[in-house]
Amino acid sequence: MQTTARILALTSAVGILVAVLAGCGGGSGNPEAASSAGSSPRSSATAVTLTAVTTAMSASVTAASGFHVKGVYTWPSARLKVDVDLLKSGQMAGSMVDDSEPLSAIYTGGRMYEKLTPRFLGYFGKSGECAALCSKYVLSKPSTSRGLLRSMGITSTESIIDDMSAIGPEMTSVTFDGQPAYRWTPPNYGPNSYIIVSALPQCFPLKIYDPGHFVLTFSQWNKVSTPEPPPTAQIYSGTW
């Protein structure tokens, strides 16, 4: 497919981003934007220790079957938006936008299926073929599938969560989307970076933010379904 080279370049860039996150720290960012993005401070979390929270979070993430992640990765030459279900089994399903190029995909059974949508075809100037192709799927090349999974699949996403969960100097109680939560700045990141996790006993990650690099929110812990492959009749086997 024509999109293979572009997606491979994108996923290579994301892979580089993930590899350097621990050492790069956060950018200057806008502290007002960071503090107002879905959370509000309550008080200093003195009754609960940060060690207890990070220990509970690690156990919850390790035991989880999967979760939903939505947000944006940003770096100097590209921007990737994600809205996907990720499972510990390695499977995934959802949508991505590389700058302005949309992609809806299902990865299951060792194969990545890309959905041919009006936006996808329109991006490549093939809107006139929508009647024949829209709502069908095409198989990604194995190299494309590996690149996407390596860059923003379950392994790399959990690696970012793990790095962001490092014990910081202070933890604050906050309210996030109406629920009690904890927030702190990891020591390897800039002062405007933070992680927010739900209250004890589970302490599931709810949001991670590093200005200039990523902002990701998490939901549906242990509630995402295993994706099914498209019906054979919906898999387009021709060229386009």
LINKA-V747684 format. One line per field, one symbol per residue. psi: psi as a letter, one per 40 degrees, with the letter a starting at -180 (. if undefined). burial: # if it has 24 or more other C-alpha atoms within 12 Angstrom, else .. A space follows every 50 residues. Layout:
psi=???
burial=???
This chain:
psi=ideddddddddddddddddeddedaiadihdddddegeihicihgddhid ddddddddddddeidiihhhahhhideihhhigihhideeiihaiihhbe hihhihhifeihhhhhiddddddeffdeeddddieiiihiiddddddddd dfaddddddddddeeihadiiihihhfeiiiiiihideiieeiiihiiii edfhhdiihhhedihhiiifheeiihiiiiideehheai.
burial=..#...##.#########..##..##.......##.#####...#...## ..######.###.############..###########.#########.. ########..###########...........########...####### ##################.#######...##################### .##################.#..#.##.##..........
